[in-house]
Amino acid sequence: MTTGVPNPLRIAMLVSGTGINGAIVHSLLLMRFLARRGHRIMLMHRPDAWIAQQPGLDGVELFATSFGRSPSELIRVTRKVNAFD
């Protein structure tokens, strides 16, 4: 159910953990809640991260990244964030 908000936000969530812990579960619940409210969410996660495989992320844009600091990875992430609409 989307309630909608007058001015939806664009929110990028960065979750670097690959497993499951309290912070990651909290991030998952928060993303589900914010997406249902009509906000645009992009989840930046490591490849094969537990959080990206969970149900209920309809409307959440998933983006796998190594969180590396190489110039090519930084450029790739920057382009994705800038294109996030």
Rosetta blueprint (number, residue, H / E / L):
1 M L
2 T L
3 T L
4 G L
5 V L
6 P L
7 N L
8 P L
9 L L
10 R E
11 I E
12 A E
13 M E
14 L E
15 V E
16 S L
17 G L
18 T L
19 G L
20 I L
21 N L
22 G H
23 A H
24 I H
25 V H
26 H H
27 S H
28 L H
29 L H
30 L H
31 M H
32 R H
33 F H
34 L H
35 A H
36 R H
37 R L
38 G L
39 H L
40 R E
41 I E
42 M E
43 L E
44 M E
45 H E
46 R L
47 P L
48 D L
49 A L
50 W L
51 I H
52 A H
53 Q H
54 Q L
55 P L
56 G L
57 L L
58 D L
59 G L
60 V E
61 E E
62 L E
63 F E
64 A E
65 T L
66 S L
67 F L
68 G L
69 R L
70 S L
71 P H
72 S H
73 E H
74 L H
75 I H
76 R H
77 V H
78 T H
79 R H
80 K H
81 V H
82 N H
83 A H
84 F L
85 D L
